[in-house]
């Protein structure tokens, strides 16, 4: 069996539930994510620990959705890691997955 050198274009399944560290998390896909306690502007995503819910703004490209999902899942898994570190790690992971041919994205390279 041959392995393609490039991953197929990204397709995101809009699931309603994920299991993270053995716990069920809801996933919601609103057109816009609004939380004035975090930002006066709409957000791309939000991880709400008390509700165990990830909110992902649905009006993003598949590549942006992949980035936002990974970012918010990382918040769910590691709630004490600062935002800046989560953003850095999510970006690094996406670039590594693309380099390995597991994702095809159009993210800018540093």
Secondary structure, 3 states (H helix, E strand, C coil): CCCCCCCCCCCCCCCCEEEECCEEEEEECCCCECCCCCCCCCECEEEECCCCEEEECCCCCHHHHHHHHHHHHHHHHCCCCCHHHHHHHHHHHHHHHHHCCCCCCCCCCC
